[in-house]
Amino acid sequence: MPKHRTSRPKRKTTHIFVSPRLKDQIRLGHPWVYRDAVERVPAGLPAGAWVRVQSANQQALGVWDDRGPIAVRLFSHTSVPDPAWVKVRVGEAWERRAILRDSNKTTAFRWIYGESDELPGIVVDLYGDEQSRRVWAVVKTYSASLNKIRDWVVDALTSFTRLTGIVDRSGESWSMLKGTPPSSEIIIREHGYRFAVDVLRGQKTGFFLDQRDNRATIARWSQGRRVLNLFSYTGGFSIYAAKAGAAHVTSVDTASAALATAKHNFRLNGLDPGEHAFVVADAFDLLAKYHGEGKRFDLIIVDPPSFARSKSQLAQALQAYRRLNALAMRCLQPGGILATSSCTAQVSLDAFRAVVADAAADARRRFIILHDVGQPLDHPVAAHFPEARYLKFMVGQVVERV
């Protein structure tokens, strides 16, 4: 009998043409095509359609988005992705986190970091509850055009580990994609420390996983120091400082609920919150007040939320960083330590260094950088996608200007 060869069915794609200036970008594998670079596209092309992007002699396959500045997110140079293709990418991302997975001191990490893991616009964080040993995945997509691929990702996740549930945090509220939801609190472990996390309603997907290693770094400078932690949220940096022997830690946030959780986290780690301070206040206003009162600290941590969501907000973001860091430097003892951070993707590393230098000049100080890093290993940066390096974290000594 003749053998019948089965082949993978060809997926229908639509050709769109983009500016020739994107030729090298597509060749390198950059995953974004901005709308203003699109030259020709068929009318009525629906969101989520697979398209073949052509720029001079370079082609790539991606998903069309009919709204927002990013018109196409590119996935492959060779074939239209399907569930099997997505499962391979999910597995590769799983293996990249092997060091974290094998550690019994950390139970929460980012499993899929979008573009760097070749799944543009999709993020998956994993949270393991140390008490029940149950595990939840939290998924976030940055466009409704990716919903079909998100569903393939969700199906693939359970092939690599047992999950109690998969939560979607793409919109304003949460929903379940699979399994059962967690209670209002999961107790995760990070470098051996314990933190209560609300993955259903907390900021981002529940916790700021990208500052994990930077929190550990803060411990090196904390012993015996009076510490001020601004934008403290649920007390991540504060816990590390207090456990390292800080003389006193003041945690500041505008959300009283976040500070209530911070006190809970102190107790979870064997610390008495009554020995430290928790202040509900605006960081800018509080720093100005402390400066006026002559109140000084030995170590100040500045970890604000993003000040710019788009390029149009860049100027005001730089101004905010400059003012904030200048105020913080004025509230340090001579020779004190400033740990300052930016999670604003619109602000480059060089721009952030420059704005901190400007802040030091405004405060009539000098900022001597002792430590300068970005994200941990579960937030990798693909060489062809430098935009993935959004986090900047610098620790430096603030000295008097001579």
Protein Blocks (a to p, Z undefined) as FASTA:
>chain_A
ZZddddddddddddddddfklmmmmmnopabdcfklpmbdcehiaghiacdddehjaccd
ddddfedjblbdcfbfkbccdfklmmmmmmmmmmmmmmmmmpckbcbdcfbgcjlnopgh
iacdddddfklopacdddddfbfklmmmmmmmmmmmmmmbccfbdcdfkbmbdcdfbhjd
ddfbdcddeehiacdddfklmghjlpafklmmmmmmmmmmmgopacddehklnommmmmm
mmnopabdcdddfblklmmmmmmmmmmnopafklpccddddfklmmmmmmmnopacfbdc
dddddfbfbfklmmmmmmmmmmmmmmmmmmpcehiacddddfbfklcfklmmmmmmmmmm
mnopacddfbdcdddfklccdfklmmlmmbccddddddddZZ
